Amino acid sequence: MKDKIGIWTSLICLIHCLVFPLLATIFPIFLQIDEGMELFLLSMAFVIGGLSFMDNVIKHKYFTSLILFFSGFLAIFGAIIHNYEPLHIIGLVILIVAHYLNYKKIKQSDGCHPHGCKH
């Protein structure tokens, strides 16, 4: 469930990144709204993703999604620091992929208990 929320949160961030610049050119008031919205969405994505990925790392020792998660956030923060929107979008796509892979891994692992899983 956390990964589905994470995917939707990342998609909302992606839509925000694609739509807000257009709205800001038409309605300059959106520039002021944008800063708070961006911080809120990034914070939400980080908390949800962190909870979701850490759970899978602890239970199944699956690190791929966690590495992608941090790579995506590094790209996003790099985009913010350097004001380079394409890198922001790449980072969000990486987050979506990370959540999707984590979700698939959890689905595959649902029946792992009879096979000696340690949790």
C-alpha contacts under 8 A as a table, 3 or more apart, distances in Angstrom:
res1	aa1	res2	aa2	distance
1	M	4	K	5.20
1	M	5	I	6.41
2	K	5	I	5.12
2	K	6	G	6.02
2	K	48	I	6.47
2	K	49	G	7.50
2	K	51	L	7.73
2	K	52	S	5.60
3	D	6	G	4.71
3	D	7	I	5.98
3	D	48	I	7.86
3	D	49	G	7.19
3	D	52	S	6.27
3	D	99	H	5.22
3	D	100	Y	7.00
3	D	102	N	7.09
3	D	103	Y	5.80
4	K	7	I	5.09
4	K	8	W	6.27
4	K	99	H	7.51
4	K	103	Y	7.64
5	I	8	W	5.13
5	I	9	T	6.00
5	I	48	I	7.50
6	G	9	T	5.00
6	G	10	S	6.04
6	G	45	A	6.17
6	G	48	I	6.00
6	G	49	G	5.97
6	G	96	I	7.53
6	G	99	H	6.42
7	I	10	S	5.17
7	I	11	L	6.08
7	I	95	L	7.67
7	I	96	I	5.29
7	I	99	H	5.99
7	I	100	Y	7.19
8	W	11	L	4.95
8	W	12	I	6.08
9	T	12	I	5.11
9	T	13	C	6.26
9	T	41	L	7.13
9	T	44	M	7.52
9	T	45	A	6.01
10	S	13	C	4.96
10	S	14	L	6.13
10	S	45	A	6.54
10	S	92	L	6.03
10	S	93	V	7.84
10	S	95	L	6.66
10	S	96	I	6.08
11	L	14	L	4.90
11	L	15	I	6.12
11	L	92	L	7.67
11	L	96	I	7.31
12	I	15	I	5.10
12	I	16	H	5.99
13	C	16	H	4.92
13	C	17	C	6.14
13	C	38	E	7.59
13	C	41	L	6.32
13	C	42	L	7.64
13	C	92	L	7.32
14	L	17	C	5.07
14	L	18	L	6.30
14	L	89	I	6.36
14	L	92	L	6.22
14	L	93	V	7.83
15	I	18	L	5.11
15	I	19	V	5.90
16	H	19	V	5.27
16	H	20	F	5.49
17	C	20	F	5.89
17	C	21	P	7.06
17	C	85	E	7.75
17	C	88	H	7.87
17	C	89	I	7.19
18	L	21	P	6.66
18	L	22	L	7.60
19	V	22	L	5.45
19	V	23	L	6.36
20	F	23	L	4.93
20	F	24	A	5.89
20	F	30	F	7.16
20	F	34	D	7.16
21	P	24	A	5.03
21	P	25	T	6.39
22	L	25	T	5.36
22	L	26	I	6.66
23	L	26	I	5.16
23	L	27	F	5.71
23	L	28	P	7.66
23	L	30	F	6.60
24	A	27	F	4.94
24	A	28	P	4.78
24	A	29	I	6.86
24	A	30	F	4.97
24	A	31	L	5.62
25	T	28	P	6.05
27	F	30	F	6.00
28	P	31	L	5.67
28	P	32	Q	7.90
29	I	32	Q	5.74
29	I	33	I	6.86
30	F	33	I	4.94
30	F	34	D	5.81
31	L	34	D	5.08
31	L	35	E	6.98
32	Q	35	E	5.98
32	Q	36	G	7.51
33	I	36	G	5.78
33	I	37	M	6.21
34	D	37	M	5.07
34	D	38	E	5.93
35	E	38	E	5.31
35	E	39	L	6.40
36	G	39	L	5.28
36	G	40	F	6.15
37	M	40	F	5.11
37	M	41	L	6.09
38	E	41	L	5.27
38	E	42	L	6.06
39	L	42	L	5.25
39	L	43	S	6.03
40	F	43	S	5.23
40	F	44	M	6.13
41	L	44	M	5.11
41	L	45	A	6.07
42	L	45	A	5.08
42	L	46	F	6.06
43	S	46	F	5.14
43	S	47	V	6.24
44	M	47	V	5.33
44	M	48	I	6.11
45	A	48	I	5.31
45	A	49	G	5.77
46	F	49	G	5.20
46	F	50	G	5.80
47	V	50	G	5.14
47	V	51	L	6.21
48	I	51	L	5.33
48	I	52	S	6.17
49	G	52	S	5.08
49	G	53	F	5.91
49	G	69	F	7.30
49	G	99	H	7.47
50	G	53	F	5.40
50	G	54	M	5.84
51	L	54	M	5.47
51	L	55	D	6.17
52	S	55	D	5.42
52	S	56	N	6.73
53	F	56	N	5.26
53	F	57	V	6.24
53	F	65	S	6.58
53	F	66	L	5.54
53	F	102	N	6.92
54	M	57	V	4.95
54	M	58	I	6.04
54	M	66	L	7.24
55	D	58	I	5.32
55	D	59	K	6.18
56	N	59	K	5.19
56	N	60	H	5.59
56	N	61	K	6.86
56	N	62	Y	6.20
56	N	102	N	7.44
56	N	106	I	7.14
57	V	60	H	5.49
57	V	61	K	4.42
57	V	62	Y	4.80
57	V	63	F	5.79
57	V	66	L	7.62
58	I	61	K	5.77
58	I	62	Y	7.94
59	K	118	K	7.56
59	K	119	H	6.20
60	H	117	C	7.71
62	Y	65	S	7.28
62	Y	66	L	7.94
63	F	66	L	5.20
63	F	67	I	6.15
64	T	67	I	5.26
64	T	68	L	6.28
64	T	98	A	7.84
65	S	68	L	5.03
65	S	69	F	5.94
65	S	98	A	4.71
65	S	99	H	6.89
65	S	101	L	6.37
65	S	102	N	5.63
66	L	69	F	4.88
66	L	70	F	6.32
66	L	98	A	7.30
67	I	70	F	5.33
67	I	71	S	6.11
68	L	71	S	4.90
68	L	72	G	5.99
68	L	94	I	6.42
68	L	95	L	6.83
68	L	97	V	7.94
68	L	98	A	5.51
69	F	72	G	5.20
69	F	73	F	6.38
69	F	94	I	7.09
69	F	95	L	5.46
69	F	98	A	5.80
69	F	99	H	7.89
70	F	73	F	5.07
70	F	74	L	6.05
71	S	74	L	5.04
71	S	75	A	6.22
71	S	91	G	7.34
71	S	94	I	7.50
72	G	75	A	5.13
72	G	76	I	6.24
72	G	90	I	7.48
72	G	91	G	4.08
72	G	92	L	6.25
72	G	93	V	7.66
72	G	94	I	5.09
72	G	95	L	5.36
73	F	76	I	4.89
73	F	77	F	6.05
73	F	91	G	6.21
73	F	92	L	7.86
73	F	95	L	7.59
74	L	77	F	5.18
74	L	78	G	5.96
74	L	91	G	7.47
75	A	78	G	5.01
75	A	79	A	6.07
75	A	87	L	5.98
75	A	88	H	6.30
75	A	90	I	7.18
75	A	91	G	4.87
76	I	79	A	5.01
76	I	80	I	6.27
76	I	87	L	6.53
76	I	88	H	4.59
76	I	89	I	7.67
76	I	90	I	7.87
76	I	91	G	5.13
76	I	92	L	7.14
77	F	80	I	4.99
77	F	81	I	6.11
77	F	88	H	7.72
78	G	81	I	5.13
78	G	82	H	6.02
78	G	83	N	7.98
78	G	84	Y	7.94
78	G	87	L	7.44
78	G	88	H	7.79
79	A	82	H	5.25
79	A	83	N	5.32
79	A	84	Y	4.72
79	A	85	E	6.02
79	A	86	P	7.61
79	A	87	L	5.23
79	A	88	H	5.06
80	I	83	N	4.95
80	I	84	Y	6.78
80	I	85	E	7.80
80	I	88	H	7.29
84	Y	87	L	5.87
84	Y	88	H	6.86
85	E	88	H	4.96
85	E	89	I	6.45
86	P	89	I	5.15
86	P	90	I	6.27
87	L	90	I	4.96
87	L	91	G	6.11
88	H	91	G	5.14
88	H	92	L	6.36
89	I	92	L	5.11
89	I	93	V	6.24
90	I	93	V	5.13
90	I	94	I	6.23
91	G	94	I	5.04
91	G	95	L	6.32
92	L	95	L	4.96
92	L	96	I	6.28
93	V	96	I	5.06
93	V	97	V	6.23
94	I	97	V	5.09
94	I	98	A	6.07
95	L	98	A	4.99
95	L	99	H	6.21
96	I	99	H	5.22
96	I	100	Y	6.17
97	V	100	Y	5.02
97	V	101	L	6.10
98	A	101	L	5.23
98	A	102	N	6.08
99	H	102	N	5.05
99	H	103	Y	6.01
100	Y	103	Y	5.05
100	Y	104	K	6.23
101	L	104	K	5.09
101	L	105	K	6.12
102	N	105	K	5.07
102	N	106	I	6.18
103	Y	106	I	5.20
103	Y	107	K	6.23
104	K	107	K	5.06
104	K	108	Q	6.20
105	K	108	Q	5.07
105	K	109	S	6.11
106	I	109	S	5.01
106	I	110	D	6.20
107	K	110	D	5.41
108	Q	111	G	7.09
108	Q	112	C	7.92
109	S	112	C	5.02
110	D	113	H	7.68
111	G	114	P	6.95
111	G	115	H	7.98
112	C	115	H	5.31
112	C	116	G	6.93
112	C	117	C	5.69
113	H	116	G	5.73
113	H	117	C	5.07
113	H	118	K	7.66
113	H	119	H	7.60
114	P	117	C	7.28
